Amino acid sequence: MLCETNKELDELVEEARKYTKDGQVADYIPALGKADPYDLSIAINYPDGRCVSAGDVQKRFTLQSTSKVISLALVLMDRGYDEVFEHVGMEPTGDPFNSIAKLEKMTPAKPLNPMINAGALVVTHMIKGNSVQERFDRLLSFIQQLANDASIGFSEEIAQSELETADLNRALCYFLKQHNRLNEEVEDLLNLYTKQCAIEMNCLHLARIGMVFAMDGMDPITSKQLMPKEVARICKTFMVTCGMYNASGEFAIKVGIPAKSGVAGGIMGAVPGKFGIGIFGPALDDKGNSIAGMKLLEMLSNDYQLSMF
Ligand SMILES: NC(=O)CC[C@H](N)C(=O)O
């Protein structure tokens, strides 16, 4: 995809890049620890096909939790609203993304929302298909359509690195299985989930996907409705209430756009009716959000009045 550079955006990126020194790359998934903490890039994709970008936009990164919005969209299309929300709730937790604390207090056990790991694991469990491979292929193909690039794949190295160290997610799965939320082998689900999280792209792709959410599921460039408007609406609502983990409230006040982050440093933003944003900045703050990416969005939102509130 061709993308214009823009002096104002370049300046904002250089300003925000200063904050990278206050963050750290995630290394609880060992392979993510290799990222360069000073990286910062952004792309903005408009519905008329225009794109502006700044930073090293060709750098690839894995989706990690950013994938949770997309798996939710697929599962809502696969199974419908009632079935999905029978198994996962709609409320923010105020806890870290991998916390088990509130899950234990719910009777019956039901993850509070699809953006925390417990909820995302239940959502990934619901992806339809006859095998892990078929379910993964369906998700990947959906992501390729959203990003309009059939060459998107996943990082075997990062998927494997997470699979080997995912004992907290393993614990969440066993807890959920004990409470009849999962009825497949935990290792199969983790295999699928870690591949999902390891789907790899650059911020141009992420901006394009954000644009589809911003345009209510329609890709105006290809004129394809890639998901029903209602599905896009639900996903954007979760992005506002739970998309930035336990910093979602502060983010809503300071930035005010639907967004979803991942621990590899990606942030996908969807400015309703206007454009999609893709950011990559692997140095994270203590809640697991891209520290410079958050700052960059805050500056953009202030300068261009992007808040929807
Ligand atoms: N917050 C994240 O991006 C977490 C995703 C990561 N794969 C995990 O489950 O730990």
The ligand as an SDF file (V2000), in Angstrom:
LIG
                    3D

 10  9  0  0  0  0  0  0  0  0999 V2000
   -2.0330   -8.2160   26.4760 N   0  0  0  0  0  0  0  0  0  0  0  0
   -1.6210   -8.9940   25.5100 C   0  0  0  0  0  0  0  0  0  0  0  0
   -1.3050   -8.5700   24.4010 O   0  0  0  0  0  0  0  0  0  0  0  0
   -1.5100  -10.4240   25.8930 C   0  0  0  0  0  0  0  0  0  0  0  0
   -1.4210  -11.3800   24.7490 C   0  0  0  0  0  0  0  0  0  0  0  0
   -0.5210  -12.5340   25.0560 C   0  0  0  0  0  0  0  0  0  0  0  0
   -0.4950  -13.4300   23.9460 N   0  0  0  0  0  0  0  0  0  0  0  0
   -0.9520  -13.2330   26.3350 C   0  0  0  0  0  0  0  0  0  0  0  0
   -1.8840  -13.9610   26.3390 O   0  0  0  0  0  0  0  0  0  0  0  0
   -0.3530  -13.0510   27.3480 O   0  0  0  0  0  0  0  0  0  0  0  0
  1  2  1  0
  2  3  2  0
  2  4  1  0
  4  5  1  0
  5  6  1  0
  6  7  1  0
  6  8  1  0
  8  9  2  0
  8 10  1  0
M  END
$$$$
